[in-house]
Amino acid sequence: MARRIAMTVTFLEMAAKPSALPPPSPRGRHAILRAEKPPPHFYRYLYDTIGDKYFWVDRRKIDHDKLAEIIHTPTNFLYVLYADGNPAGMAEFDLKADGSANIAYFGLMPEAQGRHLSFFFLYHTCMNAWANPISRLTVNTCTLDSPRALPLYQRMGFAPYAREERFVELLEGQKGPE
């Protein structure tokens, strides 16, 4: 029997490039690299590790071939944040036919949290999205995400435009919130 967890999803949008100045680089060595046609196992490593405690399940439900098709689509962009040579975060956005882009997934590895990387990485994610001919950038967050997610998006310049009550279905063996 599937177990469901209720959540509130907030949808946000940005109609122009961020007007904030670029944030200073965090301490240590950092790089943001686009992963072009990433192997599905590498994508799953990022997705599962980052999304585990936030109940990211959608991409876990699809098979290897379908995942490869999604992440290898030319309008899908995956950027990986590296800190001191190790994967520290992922940002995935896709370009839509209507001239918008959507940040589908954004997050940091558990060990990278609390190191002042989020704003730095989100800023560069937004700038990479706006480097394409888009007129709108969207993202959503929910009450199962980090409590810092919504304020982070708003600090970057995203504005809420809708909210919905939804459910996430836990996968077999997955524990619910504590």
C-alpha positions in Angstrom: 0.0 0.0 0.0 1.4 3.4 -1.0 2.0 5.9 1.7 1.4 9.6 0.9 2.8 12.7 2.5 0.9 16.0 2.1 2.9 19.1 1.0 2.3 22.6 -0.2 4.1 23.5 -3.5 4.9 27.2 -4.1 5.5 28.1 -7.8 7.9 31.1 -8.4 8.9 33.1 -11.4 11.5 35.6 -12.5 10.9 37.8 -15.6 14.5 39.2 -16.0 18.0 38.3 -15.1 18.9 38.7 -11.4 19.8 42.3 -10.7 21.9 41.3 -7.7 25.7 41.6 -8.0 27.5 38.3 -8.4 28.1 36.8 -5.0 31.7 36.4 -3.9 33.2 32.9 -4.4 32.9 30.8 -1.3 36.0 29.6 0.5 37.9 26.8 -1.1 38.1 25.6 -4.6 34.8 25.6 -6.6 33.8 24.9 -10.1 30.5 24.7 -11.9 30.5 22.5 -14.9 27.8 21.5 -17.3 27.4 17.7 -17.5 26.8 17.0 -21.2 24.9 13.8 -21.7 25.7 12.6 -18.2 25.6 8.8 -17.6 22.3 8.0 -15.9 24.1 6.3 -13.0 26.0 9.6 -12.3 22.7 11.6 -12.5 21.0 9.1 -10.1 23.9 9.5 -7.7 23.4 13.2 -7.6 19.6 13.1 -7.5 19.3 10.3 -4.9 22.0 11.8 -2.6 20.7 15.3 -2.7 17.0 14.5 -2.8 16.8 11.6 -0.4 15.8 13.6 2.7 13.5 15.9 0.7 11.5 13.0 -0.8 12.6 13.5 -4.4 11.0 10.4 -6.0 9.8 11.3 -9.6 13.1 10.4 -11.3 13.5 7.3 -9.2 10.3 5.9 -10.6 11.5 5.8 -14.2 13.8 3.3 -15.9 17.3 3.8 -17.1 16.3 4.4 -20.8 13.6 6.9 -20.0 15.9 8.8 -17.7 18.7 8.9 -20.3 16.1 10.2 -22.9 15.1 13.1 -20.5 18.6 14.1 -19.4 20.1 13.8 -22.9 17.5 16.0 -24.5 19.3 19.1 -26.0 17.0 21.5 -24.1 17.9 19.9 -20.8 20.8 21.4 -18.9 22.5 19.8 -15.9 25.2 21.8 -14.0 27.2 20.2 -11.2 28.8 22.3 -8.5 32.2 20.9 -7.3 33.8 21.9 -4.1 37.4 20.8 -3.5 37.1 18.4 -6.4 33.9 16.6 -5.2 30.3 16.9 -6.4 28.6 19.4 -4.1 25.4 20.2 -5.8 23.2 19.9 -8.9 21.1 22.3 -10.9 18.9 21.0 -13.7 16.8 23.3 -15.9 15.0 22.8 -19.2 14.0 25.2 -21.9 10.3 25.2 -22.8 8.7 25.8 -26.2 7.0 28.9 -24.9 10.3 30.7 -24.4 10.6 30.0 -20.7 13.0 27.8 -18.7 12.2 25.9 -15.6 14.7 24.9 -12.8 13.5 21.3 -12.3 16.0 20.4 -9.6 18.4 22.4 -7.5 20.1 21.2 -4.3 23.3 20.6 -2.5 24.9 17.4 -1.2 24.3 16.9 2.6 28.0 17.6 3.4 28.0 20.8 1.3 25.1 22.4 3.2 25.9 25.2 5.6 29.0 26.2 3.6 27.5 29.3 2.0 27.3 27.7 -1.4 23.5 27.9 -2.1 23.2 31.6 -3.2 26.5 31.3 -5.2 25.3 28.3 -7.1 21.7 29.5 -7.6 23.0 32.8 -8.9 25.1 31.0 -11.5 22.3 28.6 -12.3 20.0 31.6 -13.1 22.7 33.3 -15.2 23.2 30.1 -17.2 19.5 29.8 -17.8 19.3 33.5 -18.8 22.2 33.0 -21.3 19.5 31.3 -23.4 16.8 33.3 -25.3 14.1 33.1 -22.5 11.6 35.6 -21.2 10.8 33.8 -17.9 12.5 31.5 -15.5 10.5 29.4 -13.1 11.1 27.1 -10.1 9.0 25.5 -7.5 9.6 24.4 -3.9 7.6 22.6 -1.4 7.2 22.2 2.3 9.2 19.0 2.2 12.3 20.9 0.9 14.7 22.7 3.1 13.0 25.6 5.0 15.8 27.8 3.5 14.7 27.1 -0.1 11.8 29.5 -0.4 13.7 32.5 1.1 16.7 31.7 -1.1 14.6 31.8 -4.2 12.9 35.0 -3.2 16.3 36.6 -2.3 17.5 35.8 -5.8 14.5 37.7 -7.2 11.9 34.9 -7.8 8.3 35.9 -6.9 5.6 33.4 -6.0 2.7 33.2 -8.4 0.7 30.1 -7.3 0.4 27.5 -4.5 -1.0 24.0 -4.6 -1.7 21.3 -2.1 -0.2 18.0 -3.4 0.9 14.6 -2.2 4.1 12.6 -2.7 3.9 8.9 -2.8 6.7 7.2 -0.8 8.6 4.5 -2.6 8.8 0.9 -1.2 11.0 1.0 1.9 11.2 4.8 2.1 10.6 6.3 5.5 8.4 9.3 6.0 9.3 12.6 7.8 10.5 12.2 11.3 
